[in-house]
Amino acid sequence: MKEWVKFALLAAAFAALYAAPIDAPIVVSSIAAGLGLLQEYARLHVLTCLVPAFFIAGTIAVYVKKEAIVRLLGPTTAKRIAYPVASVSGGILAVCSCTILPLFTGIYRRGAGIGPAVAFLFTGPAVNVTAILLTGSVLGWDFAVGRLVAAMVIAVLAGLLMASLFRGHDKKNADGSFAAGMGGDLPYANSTVATFFLLQLGVLVVFGMSMDPLLKAVLVVAMIVAALGIVFLKFRKEHNLEWVRETWDLTKKILPYLFVGVFIAGIIEVVVPEEVVTGLVGENTILANAIASTFGAFMYFATLTEVPIIHKLMGLGMGRGPALTLFLTGNALSLPSMIVLFRIMGTRQAATYILSIMVLSAAAGWLFGELL
Amino acid sequence: MTITVLGPGCTNCRTLERRTLDVLAQMNVQAAVEKVTDLDGIAAYGVMRTPGLVIDGKLVWQGGVPSVEKIRELITASR
């Protein structure tokens, strides 16, 4: 940063503070609402949902065998296998967004081709474990499942569409090496890893259920003890350290943005007039879903921040259909990600991808709003 | 010897770069360490899961951060 830029920023901040109507009712109530929502999240969701969710994501990053999955996205895999694998693997292979784009580029240029690559690109951010779990904890599990299923279906449809429109693309792909990885998968039985994963998921789910507090405490403690038993008896120390490091890394990356997002969501509730929300996206119409879809496509939501923001928009009267639509495009598309896409795929393919995701998401949201 | 670290710039790639530099210093090996961060450049090596490690133009590792011992092994094998 240049010195004069620093000075300008400082001067602007000072001028804003000098002139700001700090004690105006709207400012006071905005800040109070932001803090209030932060407290709500801190009390209801941090320990019971986010902490287990980060450990689960860490488990996936370290213990789940990824090479076998990546191999299924290679150039020789049958399409009927590659598509479903691509549409679910986003949640397993790409816990953080910086792994999505290299994998996408690899599948697109060297692997199973444009269709599965697109399916993977869409579900990478949309079928994110922590995001699905937080959605369930805040908005209810019907929403979480709806989000998950809709994302997978849209991924396959968009992939098939792209593959049929740009048939020529994959012919150029045939040569070249495709290496799934050399890390060597960890020497643990699938059943051990699955049990470990399910125990942690169990902690999160039991926390969220309404039951006798004593029973709940017993169950949670039992599952934590069992999970720790696996950690100490079955897993090697170096891998456990990796697991803790990965979990901590994700927490550091995601939590600060989430807190900012929650604060903003609290302010939205005060600042945005209810009539605007109900007028634009209150009913489950085609137009309302199209508005939600377009807004989500251009808006950038840092991982997880879509949850509190959509939560509060629904409090202001946003319909369930448009809310699901916003979940789908809000995560998968943003202005920065579009720019990268145009660079990798070229104008025609990128524009087609973005448009088809917007249309399919609006359709899925509308359907969700009509049926459930 | 030229060592290339492949990765778009996330924590794992930085960890790999730091460990590689540490190992080189320990082994007293002179090598130029460079980074490839653009996605097409990474894909050109056939790398799917970052970070990846390339020694003298040959891909020797990808798909996770290797341990310090493993890096030492890879460098020794390439000399």
Interface residues (C-beta under 8 A of the other chain):
Chain A: K66 E67 V70 L73 L93 C96 C98 T99 L101 P102 L103 T105 G106 I107 Y108 R109 R110 G111 G176 S177 F178 A179 A180 G181 M182 G183 E238 D249 K253 V340 I344
Chain B: G7 P8 G9 C10 T11 L39 D40 I42 A43 G46 V47 M48 R49 T50 L59 V60 W61 Q62 G63 G64 P66 S67
